Amino acid sequence: MRDIMPVNGLFEMPTLPYEGLGDIISKETLSFHHGKHLKAYVDNLNKMLPGSGMENLPLSEVVKKSEGGLFNNAGQVLNHAMYFEQFSNQTSPMGEKMKVLLERDFGSVEAFKKEFEQKGATLFGSGWVWLSVDAQGKLVITQQKNAENPVTMGLSPLLTFDVWEHAYYLDYQNRRADYLTALWQVVDWAVIESRL
Ligand code: MN
């Protein structure tokens, strides 16, 4: 994954590379999710960093070393930066390398997607479902609560779907499973493969 560095001791707002994602995620959802929720996490992180002893560390290091409120805000900035970056209105299809890895570790691309959706749908409360690479190079799917990120478990994250209600409630209400199924249509596999 591409880490995020602070600029003059502060983290910048991750960019949103699109305004809307067609019928999959509305502009209204994105304006709240990126413009309000993520903005608050970035602002809180920057308020908590001074004096923490973690100024000038890459964001993933802050996530690994922090706890409490600093961990929650640092984790949510890293999680959302990866989430928003991985979607596009002009997606690149999955490449051969990714396809071979998914087939090796899950049997088929469809079996991988089914397990990923199922783990996202069954995560109780707020959190994230992740695809990561473990220390042996194997692909693994994890459910992470609240602000957790797989880097804290020694994993290298590739793909994530946000299952906090704020990510889907305006468009899908309580139908989290429908949101998860729809998201595949806007995943840009070139971005996911760049994280390998
Ligand atoms: Mn979110």
Residues whose N, C-alpha, C, O or C-beta is under 5 A from the ligand:
A	BS01	MN	D162 W164 A167
